[in-house]
Amino acid sequence: MSSLSCPVAVFTQFSSNKEGQEQNKHKLHCLKFNGTKNSSPQKVDFISSQDHHIAAMTSVNPPENMKPQNRQKIRTKKQQVDPYRQGMIVEGVECRQTVVIRSYEVDPNKTATIESILNLLQETAFSHMWMSGLLSDGFGTTHGMMKNNLIWVVLRTRVQVDRHPIWGEIMEIDTWVGASGRNAMRRDWVLRSQATGLVFARATSTCLMMNQKTRRLSKIPDEVRAEILPWFIDKQAIVEESAEKIQKLDDNALYVAEDLKPRRSDLDMNHHVSNVKYATWMLEAIPNEFLENHQLSDIILEYKRECGISDVMQSLCEPQEDQNSLSSNRTLEGNRRLESSNRGQFSYTHLLKIKGKPGDKAILKGRTIWKEKLQASPFSP
């Protein structure tokens, strides 16, 4: 089997006329195969021509201006438009980013998964920070936060999905921030179709600050408050008069998923498990038979504590029947009780906890509402 090794310097030129092709045959050289080498010049000059040519060159010693550079420097000033992130600042303080639903972000029905939506929310939040000029060299942290060893931690997230975007869908995601009490920040999102303006989903999240070294919650320092306060607006994507109280499940929950373990790939830049991973584990306890016929319409996540890389989690969930809109038929299949619905909604209460440790080791409490799955609409011709 032949092998290609350095040094390599290749210049190819293509022309629309045969004479030009003959003249440029001698330009293709400098290849070394299995220890046999041809001439090896270290420098190749481009040749100008009146014809339209396509040229490509690789060199062992590229000029200084062609050498790889370090990562892009983070901006320290406000940026109105970012063509690389397909983002812009609108209304002075909001960020609007255009995203496309990729093939690896959808389920077998070609609809975006809740994990993909949560990841998109997180990414657009960081794009907002980048374009604001506040982002430091951390996971969504400002310059003042870096000085004080502070990071953001998510306290609560809610996502309401009116309709799930499908593979290839082009969406615009608007995001903005506001105050939530004295020492918390609220972030909101609206996801809509770029083509029609139809809203797919709305979301809101509340964050607190944590000292990265002590892993304890912290008040917002005056330095950081001065950074973020000019970006706060009084606007909500989901209006909630009061946060819904989520019942805590015990070990007698109907459905349980065991032995859920974090991997190194689940860790983010702040060296803790991504909050999206917690949501994934939480949904593991829902029966597959139910998921085949239903899709998520509302999810509330209340984060209680972090888990370690060596912790083993247990996910519990219990179906609820306290909604007026609930219409269900309960059946028995083997030793498993299944839930099915032809209309209305189903609701589940969730608990994710560390397994095998005494005391209250709840990682996450949650509530989900589901509706009958609809067939994804095909693209218009």
JOQUICOR-V267832 format. One record per residue. RES is the residue in one letter. PSI is psi in radians with two decimals (NA if undefined). OMEGA is omega in degrees with one decimal (999 if undefined). NEAR is the number of other ideal C-beta (glycine too) atoms within 10 Angstrom. Layout:
((RES,PSI,OMEGA,NEAR) (RES,PSI,OMEGA,NEAR))
This chain:
((M,2.26,-178.1,3) (S,2.66,178.4,7) (S,2.64,-178.9,8) (L,2.20,-179.3,9) (S,2.81,179.6,11) (C,2.70,9.3,9) (P,2.58,179.6,14) (V,2.27,172.5,13) (A,1.91,-173.9,19) (V,2.31,173.7,14) (F,2.12,178.3,19) (T,2.51,180.0,12) (Q,2.34,-177.9,19) (F,2.40,-178.4,13) (S,2.74,-179.0,16) (S,-0.19,-179.0,9) (N,2.64,-175.8,9) (K,-0.65,-179.3,8) (E,-0.70,179.4,8) (G,-0.62,178.9,14) (Q,-0.72,179.7,12) (E,-0.71,-177.9,10) (Q,-0.49,-173.0,13) (N,0.09,179.6,17) (K,-0.66,-176.0,9) (H,-0.14,-180.0,7) (K,-0.31,-178.6,14) (L,1.77,-175.7,12) (H,-2.84,175.2,15) (C,0.54,176.4,20) (L,2.49,-179.0,16) (K,2.02,-178.8,15) (F,2.14,176.1,11) (N,0.74,175.9,10) (G,-0.10,178.3,7) (T,2.14,-175.3,8) (K,2.66,171.8,13) (N,-2.96,178.2,10) (S,2.56,-171.0,7) (S,1.20,176.1,14) (P,2.55,-178.9,12) (Q,-0.09,-177.2,10) (K,2.35,179.0,9) (V,2.29,179.6,16) (D,2.49,174.9,8) (F,2.55,179.5,10) (I,2.23,179.2,12) (S,2.67,-179.1,6) (S,2.71,177.0,12) (Q,-0.41,179.2,5) (D,2.86,174.8,10) (H,2.01,-177.1,8) (H,2.66,172.1,16) (I,2.11,-176.3,8) (A,2.56,175.6,13) (A,2.42,-177.8,9) (M,2.37,169.2,13) (T,2.51,-175.5,12) (S,2.59,178.2,17) (V,-0.69,-178.8,12) (N,1.42,-179.4,10) (P,2.68,177.2,11) (P,2.84,-175.0,8) (E,-0.72,-176.5,5) (N,-0.05,178.3,6) (M,-0.07,-179.5,10) (K,2.58,179.9,8) (P,2.42,179.1,5) (Q,2.87,173.9,8) (N,2.99,-178.4,5) (R,2.72,-179.7,6) (Q,2.36,178.9,7) (K,2.45,178.7,8) (I,2.32,-178.3,14) (R,2.53,177.6,14) (T,0.08,177.5,10) (K,2.72,-179.6,7) (K,2.42,-178.1,14) (Q,2.02,-176.2,14) (Q,-0.65,-177.6,10) (V,2.38,174.8,10) (D,1.73,-176.1,16) (P,-0.49,-178.4,7) (Y,-0.60,178.6,7) (R,0.07,-177.8,19) (Q,0.77,-176.7,15) (G,2.80,176.9,24) (M,2.72,173.9,16) (I,2.19,179.3,17) (V,2.68,-179.3,13) (E,0.42,175.6,11) (G,-0.65,-173.6,10) (V,-0.19,179.7,17) (E,2.72,176.5,18) (C,2.35,175.8,27) (R,2.13,-178.3,20) (Q,2.41,177.6,21) (T,2.23,-179.1,14) (V,2.75,177.4,21) (V,2.34,177.4,13) (I,2.05,-176.2,22) (R,2.90,-177.8,11) (S,-0.54,-178.9,8) (Y,0.10,179.7,8) (E,0.12,-175.9,19) (V,2.83,177.5,20) (D,-3.07,-179.4,17) (P,-0.33,177.6,6) (N,0.13,179.1,15) (K,0.30,177.5,18) (T,2.54,-177.8,22) (A,2.35,178.6,25) (T,2.83,178.3,18) (I,-0.57,176.5,20) (E,-0.71,178.2,16) (S,-0.71,178.8,19) (I,-0.77,179.2,27) (L,-0.68,177.4,23) (N,-0.66,177.5,15) (L,-0.68,176.7,22) (L,-0.78,-179.1,22) (Q,-0.74,-177.9,21) (E,-0.71,179.0,14) (T,-0.52,175.2,25) (A,-0.74,179.3,22) (F,-0.59,175.1,15) (S,-0.68,176.3,22) (H,-0.80,178.3,28) (M,-0.73,-179.9,24) (W,-0.85,-176.0,18) (M,-0.39,179.0,22) (S,-0.31,-176.2,21) (G,0.06,-177.3,15) (L,-0.29,-172.3,23) (L,2.26,173.6,22) (S,-2.94,-176.8,17) (D,1.11,-179.1,11) (G,-3.14,-174.5,19) (F,1.38,180.0,18) (G,0.25,-177.2,21) (T,2.58,176.2,24) (T,3.03,179.8,22) (H,-0.72,178.1,17) (G,-0.61,178.0,19) (M,-0.69,178.5,25) (M,-0.70,179.8,16) (K,-0.55,-176.4,13) (N,0.21,179.3,16) (N,0.71,-177.7,14) (L,2.56,174.5,23) (I,2.81,174.9,23) (W,2.47,169.6,21) (V,2.44,-178.0,19) (V,2.24,177.8,18) (L,-0.74,-175.3,18) (R,2.46,176.7,19) (T,2.44,173.6,24) (R,2.37,177.5,20) (V,2.19,173.8,25) (Q,2.12,-176.6,17) (V,1.95,176.1,23) (D,-0.71,177.6,13) (R,2.51,-177.4,16) (H,2.23,175.2,25) (P,2.65,-177.3,27) (I,2.97,179.1,17) (W,2.31,180.0,18) (G,-0.11,-179.5,12) (E,2.37,175.1,22) (I,2.10,-176.3,13) (M,2.65,167.6,22) (E,2.24,179.2,20) (I,2.06,175.0,26) (D,2.39,177.3,18) (T,2.59,179.7,24) (W,2.97,-177.0,23) (V,2.79,177.6,24) (G,2.99,-179.7,16) (A,2.58,173.1,16) (S,1.61,-173.6,18) (G,-2.77,-176.3,9) (R,-0.62,-171.9,8) (N,0.49,177.7,13) (A,2.77,177.8,15) (M,2.42,178.2,22) (R,2.40,173.9,21) (R,2.42,-178.7,24) (D,2.72,179.2,20) (W,2.62,167.3,24) (V,2.23,179.8,18) (L,2.17,-177.9,27) (R,2.83,176.3,19) (S,2.29,177.3,15) (Q,-0.58,-175.3,14) (A,-0.70,-172.4,11) (T,-0.28,-175.5,7) (G,0.05,-179.9,8) (L,2.28,-178.4,13) (V,2.20,175.5,15) (F,-0.81,-174.0,21) (A,2.79,173.3,27) (R,2.61,-178.1,19) (A,2.71,175.9,23) (T,2.61,-178.0,21) (S,2.54,177.3,26) (T,2.29,-177.5,18) (C,2.59,173.0,21) (L,2.92,177.6,21) (M,2.47,178.5,22) (M,2.47,173.5,19) (N,2.13,-173.9,13) (Q,-0.48,-178.7,20) (K,-0.81,-177.3,8) (T,-0.29,-177.1,9) (R,0.53,176.7,12) (R,2.61,179.1,8) (L,2.65,-175.1,13) (S,2.67,170.8,19) (K,2.81,178.1,12) (I,2.03,178.3,22) (P,2.70,-179.8,15) (D,-0.64,179.8,9) (E,-0.74,-180.0,13) (V,-0.68,179.1,23) (R,-0.67,178.8,16) (A,-0.52,179.3,12) (E,-0.81,-169.9,19) (I,-0.39,-174.9,18) (L,-0.70,179.5,11) (P,-0.28,-179.0,11) (W,-0.07,-178.0,19) (F,2.39,172.8,16) (I,2.73,-179.3,14) (D,1.51,-176.3,7) (K,2.39,-176.1,13) (Q,2.33,175.6,13) (A,-0.63,176.9,22) (I,2.07,-179.1,15) (V,2.08,178.9,7) (E,2.07,178.8,10) (E,-0.69,176.0,5) (S,2.59,-179.1,5) (A,2.33,179.8,11) (E,2.32,178.5,10) (K,2.17,-177.7,9) (I,2.21,179.2,16) (Q,2.45,177.0,12) (K,2.21,-179.2,13) (L,2.73,172.7,19) (D,-3.01,-175.7,9) (D,-0.10,180.0,9) (N,0.26,179.0,8) (A,2.61,-174.0,18) (L,-0.72,-176.9,15) (Y,2.38,-178.3,19) (V,2.33,171.5,15) (A,2.20,-172.2,17) (E,2.84,167.2,12) (D,0.90,175.6,9) (L,2.13,-173.1,21) (K,2.41,174.0,13) (P,2.62,174.7,20) (R,2.93,179.9,9) (R,-0.56,-179.9,6) (S,-0.21,178.5,7) (D,-0.16,-178.1,17) (L,2.47,177.0,14) (D,-2.98,-176.3,15) (M,-0.29,176.4,12) (N,0.15,175.5,17) (H,0.53,170.8,11) (H,2.82,-174.4,21) (V,2.33,179.7,21) (S,2.44,-179.7,21) (N,-0.41,177.2,18) (V,-0.59,179.6,20) (K,-0.64,177.4,21) (Y,-0.75,179.6,26) (A,-0.68,178.2,23) (T,-0.80,178.3,17) (W,-0.69,-177.9,22) (M,-0.67,-176.5,26) (L,-0.14,-178.3,21) (E,-0.46,-175.2,16) (A,-0.25,-178.9,23) (I,2.33,-177.5,22) (P,2.47,179.0,16) (N,-0.61,-179.5,7) (E,-0.61,178.9,14) (F,-0.75,-177.0,17) (L,-0.48,-179.7,14) (E,-0.45,-174.3,10) (N,0.04,-176.8,13) (H,2.68,176.2,20) (Q,2.66,-173.8,18) (L,2.38,176.6,21) (S,-0.32,-179.6,20) (D,2.35,178.3,18) (I,2.33,176.1,24) (I,2.25,-179.2,20) (L,2.17,176.4,25) (E,1.92,-176.3,20) (Y,2.27,-174.8,22) (K,-0.76,-179.4,16) (R,2.97,177.3,13) (E,2.79,169.4,16) (C,2.70,179.1,23) (G,2.92,-177.4,10) (I,-0.39,-179.2,13) (S,-0.02,-178.8,7) (D,2.61,174.7,18) (V,2.21,-174.8,15) (M,2.76,175.4,24) (Q,2.24,-179.5,21) (S,2.20,-179.5,27) (L,2.56,173.5,22) (C,2.65,-176.7,25) (E,2.21,177.0,17) (P,2.51,-179.6,21) (Q,2.62,179.3,15) (E,0.69,-176.4,10) (D,0.28,-179.9,8) (Q,2.47,179.3,12) (N,-0.49,-176.3,7) (S,-0.01,-175.2,12) (L,2.26,176.3,17) (S,1.91,-171.1,12) (S,2.78,170.7,15) (N,2.23,-178.2,9) (R,2.26,-178.6,10) (T,2.85,176.1,11) (L,2.29,176.5,8) (E,1.84,-173.2,9) (G,-2.26,178.0,6) (N,0.18,-174.8,5) (R,2.33,176.8,11) (R,2.25,-176.7,13) (L,2.71,177.0,15) (E,2.33,176.6,22) (S,2.68,-176.7,14) (S,2.33,175.5,18) (N,-0.38,176.5,9) (R,3.01,-178.7,10) (G,-2.70,-175.5,14) (Q,2.74,172.1,18) (F,2.56,179.6,24) (S,2.46,176.5,18) (Y,2.51,170.2,23) (T,2.44,-171.9,20) (H,2.69,171.9,28) (L,2.26,173.8,25) (L,2.18,-176.4,29) (K,2.83,176.3,23) (I,2.29,-175.9,17) (K,2.44,170.6,14) (G,0.24,177.5,9) (K,2.46,-178.9,10) (P,2.82,177.5,5) (G,-3.03,-178.3,6) (D,1.80,-179.4,10) (K,0.67,178.8,17) (A,2.28,176.2,16) (I,-0.71,-172.8,22) (L,2.37,168.4,21) (K,2.57,-178.0,22) (G,2.91,176.6,22) (R,2.34,178.3,20) (T,2.57,175.0,24) (I,2.36,-174.0,20) (W,2.66,174.6,23) (K,2.90,-178.7,17) (E,2.39,-176.7,15) (K,2.35,177.8,16) (L,2.63,177.7,11) (Q,2.32,179.1,8) (A,2.33,-179.8,17) (S,2.39,178.3,9) (P,2.87,176.6,8) (F,2.58,176.1,8) (S,2.53,-178.8,5) (P,NA,999,3))
